[in-house]
Amino acid sequence: MYYAVTAAAGERQGRTEMAEAQSVHIPRVKLGTQGLEVSKLGLGCMSLSGAYNDPLPEEEGISVIKHAFSQGISFF
């Protein structure tokens, strides 16, 4: 099964554009035995820190994470 979620897109010159919001239901699943529930779809954040490329400016990285959370992603 494939789930699409829009993500924030940023430009290095200080301009930040948000992708057009779409209403998508993100399934949730229990994690462990303590009753914690997270989204089945997770967001990997290594690319934000520069592990694979130049790091994003802090404000843009925060914007990406906040946007993912607002779309229902709770597993990072």
Predicted model as a PDB file, atoms N, CA, C, CB and O in Angstrom, pLDDT in the B-factor column:
MODEL        1                                                                  
ATOM      1  N   MET A   1       0.840  -1.168   0.000  1.00 38.00           N  
ATOM      2  CA  MET A   1       0.000   0.000   0.000  1.00 38.00           C  
ATOM      3  C   MET A   1       0.887   1.234   0.000  1.00 38.00           C  
ATOM      4  CB  MET A   1      -0.957  -0.004   1.208  1.00 38.00           C  
ATOM      5  O   MET A   1       1.943   1.223   0.632  1.00 38.00           O  
ATOM      6  N   TYR A   2       0.498   2.281  -0.679  1.00 37.00           N  
ATOM      7  CA  TYR A   2       1.291   3.491  -0.815  1.00 37.00           C  
ATOM      8  C   TYR A   2       0.513   4.680  -0.257  1.00 37.00           C  
ATOM      9  CB  TYR A   2       1.674   3.733  -2.292  1.00 37.00           C  
ATOM     10  O   TYR A   2      -0.652   4.887  -0.598  1.00 37.00           O  
ATOM     11  N   TYR A   3       1.163   5.452   0.599  1.00 41.00           N  
ATOM     12  CA  TYR A   3       0.543   6.634   1.165  1.00 41.00           C  
ATOM     13  C   TYR A   3       1.361   7.853   0.762  1.00 41.00           C  
ATOM     14  CB  TYR A   3       0.428   6.523   2.708  1.00 41.00           C  
ATOM     15  O   TYR A   3       2.579   7.868   0.940  1.00 41.00           O  
ATOM     16  N   ALA A   4       0.710   8.866   0.225  1.00 42.00           N  
ATOM     17  CA  ALA A   4       1.423  10.084  -0.176  1.00 42.00           C  
ATOM     18  C   ALA A   4       1.114  11.193   0.815  1.00 42.00           C  
ATOM     19  CB  ALA A   4       1.032  10.515  -1.620  1.00 42.00           C  
ATOM     20  O   ALA A   4      -0.039  11.399   1.191  1.00 42.00           O  
ATOM     21  N   VAL A   5       2.135  11.894   1.227  1.00 45.00           N  
ATOM     22  CA  VAL A   5       1.978  13.029   2.133  1.00 45.00           C  
ATOM     23  C   VAL A   5       2.756  14.186   1.542  1.00 45.00           C  
ATOM     24  CB  VAL A   5       2.469  12.691   3.587  1.00 45.00           C  
ATOM     25  O   VAL A   5       3.891  14.017   1.096  1.00 45.00           O  
ATOM     26  N   THR A   6       2.153  15.349   1.540  1.00 42.00           N  
ATOM     27  CA  THR A   6       2.882  16.510   1.053  1.00 42.00           C  
ATOM     28  C   THR A   6       3.896  16.917   2.104  1.00 42.00           C  
ATOM     29  CB  THR A   6       1.922  17.684   0.721  1.00 42.00           C  
ATOM     30  O   THR A   6       3.660  16.737   3.299  1.00 42.00           O  
ATOM     31  N   ALA A   7       5.009  17.459   1.676  1.00 43.00           N  
ATOM     32  CA  ALA A   7       6.053  17.919   2.594  1.00 43.00           C  
ATOM     33  C   ALA A   7       6.424  19.351   2.257  1.00 43.00           C  
ATOM     34  CB  ALA A   7       7.303  17.002   2.526  1.00 43.00           C  
ATOM     35  O   ALA A   7       6.211  19.816   1.137  1.00 43.00           O  
ATOM     36  N   ALA A   8       6.969  20.026   3.218  1.00 40.00           N  
ATOM     37  CA  ALA A   8       7.409  21.394   2.986  1.00 40.00           C  
ATOM     38  C   ALA A   8       8.636  21.383   2.084  1.00 40.00           C  
ATOM     39  CB  ALA A   8       7.716  22.111   4.323  1.00 40.00           C  
ATOM     40  O   ALA A   8       9.524  20.545   2.242  1.00 40.00           O  
ATOM     41  N   ALA A   9       8.682  22.308   1.147  1.00 41.00           N  
ATOM     42  CA  ALA A   9       9.840  22.418   0.262  1.00 41.00           C  
ATOM     43  C   ALA A   9      10.501  23.754   0.528  1.00 41.00           C  
ATOM     44  CB  ALA A   9       9.434  22.277  -1.244  1.00 41.00           C  
ATOM     45  O   ALA A   9       9.810  24.764   0.664  1.00 41.00           O  
ATOM     46  N   GLY A  10      11.804  23.785   0.603  1.00 42.00           N  
ATOM     47  CA  GLY A  10      12.498  25.037   0.910  1.00 42.00           C  
ATOM     48  C   GLY A  10      13.528  25.359  -0.136  1.00 42.00           C  
ATOM     49  O   GLY A  10      14.058  24.467  -0.798  1.00 42.00           O  
ATOM     50  N   GLU A  11      13.807  26.609  -0.283  1.00 40.00           N  
ATOM     51  CA  GLU A  11      14.876  27.060  -1.162  1.00 40.00           C  
ATOM     52  C   GLU A  11      15.961  27.663  -0.291  1.00 40.00           C  
ATOM     53  CB  GLU A  11      14.360  28.088  -2.222  1.00 40.00           C  
ATOM     54  O   GLU A  11      15.661  28.314   0.710  1.00 40.00           O  
ATOM     55  N   ARG A  12      17.219  27.456  -0.660  1.00 36.00           N  
ATOM     56  CA  ARG A  12      18.364  27.910   0.140  1.00 36.00           C  
ATOM     57  C   ARG A  12      18.436  29.431   0.254  1.00 36.00           C  
ATOM     58  CB  ARG A  12      19.655  27.388  -0.464  1.00 36.00           C  
ATOM     59  O   ARG A  12      19.070  29.936   1.181  1.00 36.00           O  
ATOM     60  N   GLN A  13      17.821  30.166  -0.640  1.00 36.00           N  
ATOM     61  CA  GLN A  13      17.914  31.621  -0.614  1.00 36.00           C  
ATOM     62  C   GLN A  13      16.977  32.254   0.406  1.00 36.00           C  
ATOM     63  CB  GLN A  13      17.618  32.175  -1.981  1.00 36.00           C  
ATOM     64  O   GLN A  13      16.733  33.459   0.356  1.00 36.00           O  
ATOM     65  N   GLY A  14      16.456  31.466   1.318  1.00 40.00           N  
ATOM     66  CA  GLY A  14      15.639  32.023   2.386  1.00 40.00           C  
ATOM     67  C   GLY A  14      14.152  31.993   2.113  1.00 40.00           C  
ATOM     68  O   GLY A  14      13.354  32.286   3.004  1.00 40.00           O  
ATOM     69  N   ARG A  15      13.766  31.643   0.901  1.00 37.00           N  
ATOM     70  CA  ARG A  15      12.340  31.565   0.595  1.00 37.00           C  
ATOM     71  C   ARG A  15      11.846  30.157   0.890  1.00 37.00           C  
ATOM     72  CB  ARG A  15      12.062  31.949  -0.886  1.00 37.00           C  
ATOM     73  O   ARG A  15      12.496  29.178   0.523  1.00 37.00           O  
ATOM     74  N   THR A  16      10.728  30.055   1.536  1.00 40.00           N  
ATOM     75  CA  THR A  16      10.151  28.752   1.849  1.00 40.00           C  
ATOM     76  C   THR A  16       8.758  28.688   1.251  1.00 40.00           C  
ATOM     77  CB  THR A  16      10.112  28.501   3.386  1.00 40.00           C  
ATOM     78  O   THR A  16       7.934  29.583   1.441  1.00 40.00           O  
ATOM     79  N   GLU A  17       8.523  27.618   0.532  1.00 46.00           N  
ATOM     80  CA  GLU A  17       7.200  27.415  -0.064  1.00 46.00           C  
ATOM     81  C   GLU A  17       6.611  26.150   0.525  1.00 46.00           C  
ATOM     82  CB  GLU A  17       7.277  27.324  -1.625  1.00 46.00           C  
ATOM     83  O   GLU A  17       7.312  25.153   0.697  1.00 46.00           O  
ATOM     84  N   MET A  18       5.350  26.187   0.828  1.00 47.00           N  
ATOM     85  CA  MET A  18       4.671  25.006   1.341  1.00 47.00           C  
ATOM     86  C   MET A  18       3.931  24.316   0.190  1.00 47.00           C  
ATOM     87  CB  MET A  18       3.688  25.383   2.492  1.00 47.00           C  
ATOM     88  O   MET A  18       3.276  24.965  -0.627  1.00 47.00           O  
ATOM     89  N   ALA A  19       4.049  23.007   0.149  1.00 48.00           N  
ATOM     90  CA  ALA A  19       3.320  22.243  -0.857  1.00 48.00           C  
ATOM     91  C   ALA A  19       1.835  22.358  -0.551  1.00 48.00           C  
ATOM     92  CB  ALA A  19       3.779  20.747  -0.883  1.00 48.00           C  
ATOM     93  O   ALA A  19       1.436  22.520   0.602  1.00 48.00           O  
ATOM     94  N   GLU A  20       1.036  22.272  -1.581  1.00 52.00           N  
ATOM     95  CA  GLU A  20      -0.404  22.382  -1.401  1.00 52.00           C  
ATOM     96  C   GLU A  20      -0.888  21.261  -0.497  1.00 52.00           C  
ATOM     97  CB  GLU A  20      -1.136  22.344  -2.759  1.00 52.00           C  
ATOM     98  O   GLU A  20      -0.598  20.092  -0.751  1.00 52.00           O  
ATOM     99  N   ALA A  21      -1.624  21.605   0.555  1.00 52.00           N  
ATOM    100  CA  ALA A  21      -2.071  20.622   1.547  1.00 52.00           C  
ATOM    101  C   ALA A  21      -3.126  19.700   0.950  1.00 52.00           C  
ATOM    102  CB  ALA A  21      -2.630  21.327   2.797  1.00 52.00           C  
ATOM    103  O   ALA A  21      -4.015  20.136   0.218  1.00 52.00           O  
ATOM    104  N   GLN A  22      -3.008  18.427   1.277  1.00 58.00           N  
ATOM    105  CA  GLN A  22      -3.981  17.429   0.869  1.00 58.00           C  
ATOM    106  C   GLN A  22      -4.428  16.688   2.116  1.00 58.00           C  
ATOM    107  CB  GLN A  22      -3.391  16.451  -0.196  1.00 58.00           C  
ATOM    108  O   GLN A  22      -3.637  16.481   3.036  1.00 58.00           O  
ATOM    109  N   SER A  23      -5.664  16.294   2.151  1.00 69.00           N  
ATOM    110  CA  SER A  23      -6.171  15.549   3.288  1.00 69.00           C  
ATOM    111  C   SER A  23      -5.916  14.061   3.048  1.00 69.00           C  
ATOM    112  CB  SER A  23      -7.687  15.832   3.513  1.00 69.00           C  
ATOM    113  O   SER A  23      -6.523  13.453   2.166  1.00 69.00           O  
ATOM    114  N   VAL A  24      -5.020  13.486   3.836  1.00 80.00           N  
ATOM    115  CA  VAL A  24      -4.653  12.082   3.699  1.00 80.00           C  
ATOM    116  C   VAL A  24      -4.772  11.425   5.067  1.00 80.00           C  
ATOM    117  CB  VAL A  24      -3.210  11.922   3.120  1.00 80.00           C  
ATOM    118  O   VAL A  24      -4.286  11.966   6.060  1.00 80.00           O  
ATOM    119  N   HIS A  25      -5.405  10.280   5.124  1.00 88.00           N  
ATOM    120  CA  HIS A  25      -5.501   9.544   6.382  1.00 88.00           C  
ATOM    121  C   HIS A  25      -4.244   8.699   6.551  1.00 88.00           C  
ATOM    122  CB  HIS A  25      -6.781   8.652   6.420  1.00 88.00           C  
ATOM    123  O   HIS A  25      -3.946   7.854   5.707  1.00 88.00           O  
ATOM    124  N   ILE A  26      -3.513   8.919   7.624  1.00 92.00           N  
ATOM    125  CA  ILE A  26      -2.305   8.156   7.914  1.00 92.00           C  
ATOM    126  C   ILE A  26      -2.671   7.089   8.949  1.00 92.00           C  
ATOM    127  CB  ILE A  26      -1.141   9.090   8.433  1.00 92.00           C  
ATOM    128  O   ILE A  26      -3.073   7.428  10.062  1.00 92.00           O  
ATOM    129  N   PRO A  27      -2.539   5.820   8.603  1.00 95.00           N  
ATOM    130  CA  PRO A  27      -2.852   4.760   9.567  1.00 95.00           C  
ATOM    131  C   PRO A  27      -1.918   4.815  10.770  1.00 95.00           C  
ATOM    132  CB  PRO A  27      -2.761   3.384   8.897  1.00 95.00           C  
ATOM    133  O   PRO A  27      -0.783   5.279  10.662  1.00 95.00           O  
ATOM    134  N   ARG A  28      -2.396   4.343  11.906  1.00 96.00           N  
ATOM    135  CA  ARG A  28      -1.616   4.341  13.133  1.00 96.00           C  
ATOM    136  C   ARG A  28      -1.447   2.898  13.620  1.00 96.00           C  
ATOM    137  CB  ARG A  28      -2.296   5.220  14.223  1.00 96.00           C  
ATOM    138  O   ARG A  28      -2.234   2.016  13.275  1.00 96.00           O  
ATOM    139  N   VAL A  29      -0.406   2.677  14.426  1.00 96.00           N  
ATOM    140  CA  VAL A  29      -0.106   1.349  14.932  1.00 96.00           C  
ATOM    141  C   VAL A  29       0.470   1.488  16.339  1.00 96.00           C  
ATOM    142  CB  VAL A  29       0.883   0.597  13.988  1.00 96.00           C  
ATOM    143  O   VAL A  29       1.133   2.478  16.651  1.00 96.00           O  
ATOM    144  N   LYS A  30       0.214   0.491  17.184  1.00 96.00           N  
ATOM    145  CA  LYS A  30       0.790   0.501  18.529  1.00 96.00           C  
ATOM    146  C   LYS A  30       2.255   0.112  18.445  1.00 96.00           C  
ATOM    147  CB  LYS A  30       0.021  -0.460  19.478  1.00 96.00           C  
ATOM    148  O   LYS A  30       2.625  -0.809  17.717  1.00 96.00           O  
ATOM    149  N   LEU A  31       3.088   0.828  19.203  1.00 93.00           N  
ATOM    150  CA  LEU A  31       4.519   0.588  19.224  1.00 93.00           C  
ATOM    151  C   LEU A  31       4.905   0.084  20.608  1.00 93.00           C  
ATOM    152  CB  LEU A  31       5.312   1.874  18.852  1.00 93.00           C  
ATOM    153  O   LEU A  31       4.732   0.791  21.601  1.00 93.00           O  
ATOM    154  N   GLY A  32       5.425  -1.130  20.674  1.00 94.00           N  
ATOM    155  CA  GLY A  32       5.833  -1.695  21.960  1.00 94.00           C  
ATOM    156  C   GLY A  32       4.660  -2.163  22.794  1.00 94.00           C  
ATOM    157  O   GLY A  32       3.569  -2.406  22.277  1.00 94.00           O  
ATOM    158  N   THR A  33       4.897  -2.288  24.095  1.00 95.00           N  
ATOM    159  CA  THR A  33       3.878  -2.825  24.997  1.00 95.00           C  
ATOM    160  C   THR A  33       3.328  -1.779  25.956  1.00 95.00           C  
ATOM    161  CB  THR A  33       4.448  -3.976  25.785  1.00 95.00           C  
ATOM    162  O   THR A  33       2.516  -2.107  26.820  1.00 95.00           O  
ATOM    163  N   GLN A  34       3.754  -0.527  25.820  1.00 95.00           N  
ATOM    164  CA  GLN A  34       3.327   0.533  26.731  1.00 95.00           C  
ATOM    165  C   GLN A  34       2.078   1.274  26.249  1.00 95.00           C  
ATOM    166  CB  GLN A  34       4.451   1.519  26.923  1.00 95.00           C  
ATOM    167  O   GLN A  34       1.585   2.164  26.942  1.00 95.00           O  
ATOM    168  N   GLY A  35       1.563   0.918  25.073  1.00 93.00           N  
ATOM    169  CA  GLY A  35       0.368   1.570  24.553  1.00 93.00           C  
ATOM    170  C   GLY A  35       0.645   2.792  23.680  1.00 93.00           C  
ATOM    171  O   GLY A  35      -0.282   3.491  23.272  1.00 93.00           O  
ATOM    172  N   LEU A  36       1.922   3.048  23.396  1.00 94.00           N  
ATOM    173  CA  LEU A  36       2.262   4.181  22.536  1.00 94.00           C  
ATOM    174  C   LEU A  36       1.768   3.905  21.122  1.00 94.00           C  
ATOM    175  CB  LEU A  36       3.793   4.446  22.541  1.00 94.00           C  
ATOM    176  O   LEU A  36       1.997   2.826  20.576  1.00 94.00           O  
ATOM    177  N   GLU A  37       1.096   4.878  20.537  1.00 96.00           N  
ATOM    178  CA  GLU A  37       0.573   4.735  19.179  1.00 96.00           C  
ATOM    179  C   GLU A  37       1.235   5.771  18.281  1.00 96.00           C  
ATOM    180  CB  GLU A  37      -0.976   4.891  19.153  1.00 96.00           C  
ATOM    181  O   GLU A  37       1.264   6.956  18.612  1.00 96.00           O  
ATOM    182  N   VAL A  38       1.767   5.327  17.144  1.00 96.00           N  
ATOM    183  CA  VAL A  38       2.453   6.211  16.199  1.00 96.00           C  
ATOM    184  C   VAL A  38       1.901   5.962  14.799  1.00 96.00           C  
ATOM    185  CB  VAL A  38       3.998   5.984  16.234  1.00 96.00           C  
ATOM    186  O   VAL A  38       1.198   4.982  14.554  1.00 96.00           O  
ATOM    187  N   SER A  39       2.235   6.867  13.896  1.00 96.00           N  
ATOM    188  CA  SER A  39       1.819   6.691  12.501  1.00 96.00           C  
ATOM    189  C   SER A  39       2.612   5.540  11.883  1.00 96.00           C  
ATOM    190  CB  SER A  39       2.026   8.006  11.683  1.00 96.00           C  
ATOM    191  O   SER A  39       3.785   5.342  12.202  1.00 96.00           O  
ATOM    192  N   LYS A  40       1.960   4.782  10.995  1.00 95.00           N  
ATOM    193  CA  LYS A  40       2.655   3.706  10.278  1.00 95.00           C  
ATOM    194  C   LYS A  40       3.703   4.264   9.337  1.00 95.00           C  
ATOM    195  CB  LYS A  40       1.659   2.851   9.496  1.00 95.00           C  
ATOM    196  O   LYS A  40       4.693   3.598   9.034  1.00 95.00           O  
ATOM    197  N   LEU A  41       3.490   5.469   8.882  1.00 94.00           N  
ATOM    198  CA  LEU A  41       4.422   6.136   7.988  1.00 94.00           C  
ATOM    199  C   LEU A  41       5.324   7.036   8.815  1.00 94.00           C  
ATOM    200  CB  LEU A  41       3.672   6.948   6.895  1.00 94.00           C  
ATOM    201  O   LEU A  41       4.847   7.884   9.568  1.00 94.00           O  
ATOM    202  N   GLY A  42       6.630   6.845   8.670  1.00 95.00           N  
ATOM    203  CA  GLY A  42       7.579   7.651   9.430  1.00 95.00           C  
ATOM    204  C   GLY A  42       8.330   8.607   8.523  1.00 95.00           C  
ATOM    205  O   GLY A  42       8.349   8.446   7.303  1.00 95.00           O  
ATOM    206  N   LEU A  43       8.950   9.606   9.141  1.00 95.00           N  
ATOM    207  CA  LEU A  43       9.766  10.570   8.407  1.00 95.00           C  
ATOM    208  C   LEU A  43      11.203  10.410   8.862  1.00 95.00           C  
ATOM    209  CB  LEU A  43       9.266  12.034   8.628  1.00 95.00           C  
ATOM    210  O   LEU A  43      11.521  10.653  10.026  1.00 95.00           O  
ATOM    211  N   GLY A  44      12.074  10.002   7.947  1.00 94.00           N  
ATOM    212  CA  GLY A  44      13.497   9.929   8.250  1.00 94.00           C  
ATOM    213  C   GLY A  44      14.089  11.330   8.202  1.00 94.00           C  
ATOM    214  O   GLY A  44      13.837  12.076   7.256  1.00 94.00           O  
ATOM    215  N   CYS A  45      14.867  11.692   9.203  1.00 93.00           N  
ATOM    216  CA  CYS A  45      15.352  13.072   9.322  1.00 93.00           C  
ATOM    217  C   CYS A  45      16.852  13.221   9.115  1.00 93.00           C  
ATOM    218  CB  CYS A  45      14.993  13.612  10.667  1.00 93.00           C  
ATOM    219  O   CYS A  45      17.381  14.318   9.294  1.00 93.00           O  
ATOM    220  N   MET A  46      17.562  12.147   8.740  1.00 92.00           N  
ATOM    221  CA  MET A  46      19.009  12.265   8.567  1.00 92.00           C  
ATOM    222  C   MET A  46      19.383  13.269   7.481  1.00 92.00           C  
ATOM    223  CB  MET A  46      19.603  10.911   8.236  1.00 92.00           C  
ATOM    224  O   MET A  46      20.415  13.933   7.579  1.00 92.00           O  
ATOM    225  N   SER A  47      18.555  13.382   6.452  1.00 88.00           N  
ATOM    226  CA  SER A  47      18.881  14.312   5.365  1.00 88.00           C  
ATOM    227  C   SER A  47      18.764  15.772   5.815  1.00 88.00           C  
ATOM    228  CB  SER A  47      17.962  14.063   4.164  1.00 88.00           C  
ATOM    229  O   SER A  47      19.328  16.657   5.172  1.00 88.00           O  
ATOM    230  N   LEU A  48      18.044  16.034   6.904  1.00 91.00           N  
ATOM    231  CA  LEU A  48      17.928  17.398   7.404  1.00 91.00           C  
ATOM    232  C   LEU A  48      19.236  17.871   8.030  1.00 91.00           C  
ATOM    233  CB  LEU A  48      16.794  17.493   8.421  1.00 91.00           C  
ATOM    234  O   LEU A  48      19.544  19.063   8.016  1.00 91.00           O  
ATOM    235  N   SER A  49      20.004  16.929   8.577  1.00 90.00           N  
ATOM    236  CA  SER A  49      21.223  17.286   9.309  1.00 90.00           C  
ATOM    237  C   SER A  49      22.465  17.344   8.436  1.00 90.00           C  
ATOM    238  CB  SER A  49      21.450  16.309  10.414  1.00 90.00           C  
ATOM    239  O   SER A  49      23.530  17.747   8.904  1.00 90.00           O  
ATOM    240  N   GLY A  50      22.347  16.949   7.182  1.00 89.00           N  
ATOM    241  CA  GLY A  50      23.483  16.994   6.287  1.00 89.00           C  
ATOM    242  C   GLY A  50      24.211  15.677   6.156  1.00 89.00           C  
ATOM    243  O   GLY A  50      25.328  15.646   5.639  1.00 89.00           O  
ATOM    244  N   ALA A  51      23.618  14.591   6.607  1.00 89.00           N  
ATOM    245  CA  ALA A  51      24.253  13.279   6.502  1.00 89.00           C  
ATOM    246  C   ALA A  51      24.432  12.868   5.042  1.00 89.00           C  
ATOM    247  CB  ALA A  51      23.426  12.228   7.248  1.00 89.00           C  
ATOM    248  O   ALA A  51      25.402  12.186   4.711  1.00 89.00           O  
ATOM    249  N   TYR A  52      23.516  13.271   4.168  1.00 89.00           N  
ATOM    250  CA  TYR A  52      23.570  12.875   2.757  1.00 89.00           C  
ATOM    251  C   TYR A  52      23.878  14.036   1.823  1.00 89.00           C  
ATOM    252  CB  TYR A  52      22.264  12.247   2.353  1.00 89.00           C  
ATOM    253  O   TYR A  52      24.275  13.825   0.677  1.00 89.00           O  
ATOM    254  N   ASN A  53      23.699  15.251   2.303  1.00 89.00           N  
ATOM    255  CA  ASN A  53      23.867  16.446   1.483  1.00 89.00           C  
ATOM    256  C   ASN A  53      24.162  17.620   2.411  1.00 89.00           C  
ATOM    257  CB  ASN A  53      22.596  16.722   0.605  1.00 89.00           C  
ATOM    258  O   ASN A  53      24.445  17.418   3.592  1.00 89.00           O  
ATOM    259  N   ASP A  54      24.099  18.824   1.899  1.00 92.00           N  
ATOM    260  CA  ASP A  54      24.265  20.000   2.753  1.00 92.00           C  
ATOM    261  C   ASP A  54      23.094  20.072   3.730  1.00 92.00           C  
ATOM    262  CB  ASP A  54      24.359  21.306   1.900  1.00 92.00           C  
ATOM    263  O   ASP A  54      21.955  19.808   3.344  1.00 92.00           O  
ATOM    264  N   PRO A  55      23.356  20.423   4.982  1.00 92.00           N  
ATOM    265  CA  PRO A  55      22.256  20.499   5.949  1.00 92.00           C  
ATOM    266  C   PRO A  55      21.293  21.634   5.609  1.00 92.00           C  
ATOM    267  CB  PRO A  55      22.807  20.689   7.368  1.00 92.00           C  
ATOM    268  O   PRO A  55      21.684  22.657   5.047  1.00 92.00           O  
ATOM    269  N   LEU A  56      20.036  21.428   5.960  1.00 92.00           N  
ATOM    270  CA  LEU A  56      19.048  22.496   5.802  1.00 92.00           C  
ATOM    271  C   LEU A  56      19.262  23.529   6.903  1.00 92.00           C  
ATOM    272  CB  LEU A  56      17.589  21.930   5.845  1.00 92.00           C  
ATOM    273  O   LEU A  56      19.700  23.184   8.001  1.00 92.00           O  
ATOM    274  N   PRO A  57      18.960  24.779   6.619  1.00 94.00           N  
ATOM    275  CA  PRO A  57      18.968  25.756   7.708  1.00 94.00           C  
ATOM    276  C   PRO A  57      17.963  25.310   8.788  1.00 94.00           C  
ATOM    277  CB  PRO A  57      18.618  27.195   7.173  1.00 94.00           C  
ATOM    278  O   PRO A  57      16.953  24.677   8.482  1.00 94.00           O  
ATOM    279  N   GLU A  58      18.250  25.644  10.029  1.00 94.00           N  
ATOM    280  CA  GLU A  58      17.425  25.184  11.151  1.00 94.00           C  
ATOM    281  C   GLU A  58      15.951  25.515  10.972  1.00 94.00           C  
ATOM    282  CB  GLU A  58      17.923  25.793  12.441  1.00 94.00           C  
ATOM    283  O   GLU A  58      15.100  24.664  11.232  1.00 94.00           O  
ATOM    284  N   GLU A  59      15.625  26.728  10.536  1.00 95.00           N  
ATOM    285  CA  GLU A  59      14.224  27.123  10.380  1.00 95.00           C  
ATOM    286  C   GLU A  59      13.514  26.258   9.346  1.00 95.00           C  
ATOM    287  CB  GLU A  59      14.129  28.594   9.983  1.00 95.00           C  
ATOM    288  O   GLU A  59      12.353  25.901   9.540  1.00 95.00           O  
ATOM    289  N   GLU A  60      14.192  25.915   8.245  1.00 95.00           N  
ATOM    290  CA  GLU A  60      13.576  25.071   7.219  1.00 95.00           C  
ATOM    291  C   GLU A  60      13.382  23.648   7.730  1.00 95.00           C  
ATOM    292  CB  GLU A  60      14.433  25.061   5.944  1.00 95.00           C  
ATOM    293  O   GLU A  60      12.348  23.036   7.461  1.00 95.00           O  
ATOM    294  N   GLY A  61      14.353  23.114   8.459  1.00 94.00           N  
ATOM    295  CA  GLY A  61      14.219  21.775   9.032  1.00 94.00           C  
ATOM    296  C   GLY A  61      13.047  21.695   9.992  1.00 94.00           C  
ATOM    297  O   GLY A  61      12.275  20.736   9.969  1.00 94.00           O  
ATOM    298  N   ILE A  62      12.921  22.704  10.835  1.00 96.00           N  
ATOM    299  CA  ILE A  62      11.799  22.760  11.779  1.00 96.00           C  
ATOM    300  C   ILE A  62      10.482  22.831  11.014  1.00 96.00           C  
ATOM    301  CB  ILE A  62      11.936  23.978  12.732  1.00 96.00           C  
ATOM    302  O   ILE A  62       9.505  22.189  11.400  1.00 96.00           O  
ATOM    303  N   SER A  63      10.451  23.605   9.934  1.00 96.00           N  
ATOM    304  CA  SER A  63       9.250  23.731   9.111  1.00 96.00           C  
ATOM    305  C   SER A  63       8.842  22.379   8.503  1.00 96.00           C  
ATOM    306  CB  SER A  63       9.481  24.764   7.995  1.00 96.00           C  
ATOM    307  O   SER A  63       7.659  22.041   8.472  1.00 96.00           O  
ATOM    308  N   VAL A  64       9.820  21.617   8.024  1.00 95.00           N  
ATOM    309  CA  VAL A  64       9.543  20.299   7.441  1.00 95.00           C  
ATOM    310  C   VAL A  64       8.931  19.379   8.496  1.00 95.00           C  
ATOM    311  CB  VAL A  64      10.838  19.669   6.862  1.00 95.00           C  
ATOM    312  O   VAL A  64       7.925  18.719   8.237  1.00 95.00           O  
ATOM    313  N   ILE A  65       9.532  19.335   9.678  1.00 96.00           N  
ATOM    314  CA  ILE A  65       9.044  18.456  10.745  1.00 96.00           C  
ATOM    315  C   ILE A  65       7.652  18.877  11.211  1.00 96.00           C  
ATOM    316  CB  ILE A  65      10.020  18.463  11.932  1.00 96.00           C  
ATOM    317  O   ILE A  65       6.786  18.026  11.410  1.00 96.00           O  
ATOM    318  N   LYS A  66       7.429  20.173  11.388  1.00 96.00           N  
ATOM    319  CA  LYS A  66       6.103  20.658  11.809  1.00 96.00           C  
ATOM    320  C   LYS A  66       5.040  20.331  10.771  1.00 96.00           C  
ATOM    321  CB  LYS A  66       6.138  22.173  12.056  1.00 96.00           C  
ATOM    322  O   LYS A  66       3.921  19.953  11.117  1.00 96.00           O  
ATOM    323  N   HIS A  67       5.392  20.478   9.498  1.00 95.00           N  
ATOM    324  CA  HIS A  67       4.421  20.183   8.438  1.00 95.00           C  
ATOM    325  C   HIS A  67       4.071  18.685   8.433  1.00 95.00           C  
ATOM    326  CB  HIS A  67       4.983  20.613   7.051  1.00 95.00           C  
ATOM    327  O   HIS A  67       2.903  18.314   8.323  1.00 95.00           O  
ATOM    328  N   ALA A  68       5.089  17.840   8.553  1.00 95.00           N  
ATOM    329  CA  ALA A  68       4.826  16.391   8.595  1.00 95.00           C  
ATOM    330  C   ALA A  68       3.929  16.054   9.782  1.00 95.00           C  
ATOM    331  CB  ALA A  68       6.154  15.590   8.683  1.00 95.00           C  
ATOM    332  O   ALA A  68       2.996  15.263   9.644  1.00 95.00           O  
ATOM    333  N   PHE A  69       4.199  16.642  10.944  1.00 95.00           N  
ATOM    334  CA  PHE A  69       3.391  16.378  12.134  1.00 95.00           C  
ATOM    335  C   PHE A  69       1.958  16.848  11.927  1.00 95.00           C  
ATOM    336  CB  PHE A  69       4.000  17.065  13.365  1.00 95.00           C  
ATOM    337  O   PHE A  69       1.017  16.163  12.329  1.00 95.00           O  
ATOM    338  N   SER A  70       1.783  18.008  11.304  1.00 94.00           N  
ATOM    339  CA  SER A  70       0.433  18.527  11.058  1.00 94.00           C  
ATOM    340  C   SER A  70      -0.347  17.649  10.076  1.00 94.00           C  
ATOM    341  CB  SER A  70       0.512  19.958  10.522  1.00 94.00           C  
ATOM    342  O   SER A  70      -1.578  17.664  10.066  1.00 94.00           O  
ATOM    343  N   GLN A  71       0.378  16.880   9.247  1.00 93.00           N  
ATOM    344  CA  GLN A  71      -0.263  15.971   8.295  1.00 93.00           C  
ATOM    345  C   GLN A  71      -0.526  14.591   8.883  1.00 93.00           C  
ATOM    346  CB  GLN A  71       0.593  15.835   7.059  1.00 93.00           C  
ATOM    347  O   GLN A  71      -1.093  13.730   8.209  1.00 93.00           O  
ATOM    348  N   GLY A  72      -0.117  14.368  10.142  1.00 94.00           N  
ATOM    349  CA  GLY A  72      -0.427  13.101  10.802  1.00 94.00           C  
ATOM    350  C   GLY A  72       0.765  12.192  11.027  1.00 94.00           C  
ATOM    351  O   GLY A  72       0.592  11.082  11.530  1.00 94.00           O  
ATOM    352  N   ILE A  73       1.966  12.619  10.675  1.00 96.00           N  
ATOM    353  CA  ILE A  73       3.158  11.813  10.895  1.00 96.00           C  
ATOM    354  C   ILE A  73       3.604  12.022  12.334  1.00 96.00           C  
ATOM    355  CB  ILE A  73       4.296  12.183   9.886  1.00 96.00           C  
ATOM    356  O   ILE A  73       3.808  13.157  12.763  1.00 96.00           O  
ATOM    357  N   SER A  74       3.758  10.932  13.080  1.00 95.00           N  
ATOM    358  CA  SER A  74       4.196  11.034  14.474  1.00 95.00           C  
ATOM    359  C   SER A  74       5.324  10.061  14.783  1.00 95.00           C  
ATOM    360  CB  SER A  74       3.028  10.782  15.413  1.00 95.00           C  
ATOM    361  O   SER A  74       5.618   9.803  15.950  1.00 95.00           O  
ATOM    362  N   PHE A  75       5.954   9.523  13.751  1.00 95.00           N  
ATOM    363  CA  PHE A  75       7.069   8.594  13.905  1.00 95.00           C  
ATOM    364  C   PHE A  75       8.250   9.163  13.140  1.00 95.00           C  
ATOM    365  CB  PHE A  75       6.701   7.157  13.398  1.00 95.00           C  
ATOM    366  O   PHE A  75       8.242   9.196  11.910  1.00 95.00           O  
ATOM    367  N   PHE A  76       9.282   9.618  13.878  1.00 92.00           N  
ATOM    368  CA  PHE A  76      10.438  10.277  13.272  1.00 92.00           C  
ATOM    369  C   PHE A  76      11.693   9.493  13.568  1.00 92.00           C  
ATOM    370  CB  PHE A  76      10.581  11.718  13.778  1.00 92.00           C  
ATOM    371  O   PHE A  76      12.780   9.884  13.143  1.00 92.00           O  
TER     372      PHE A  76                                                      
ENDMDL                                                                          
END                                                                             
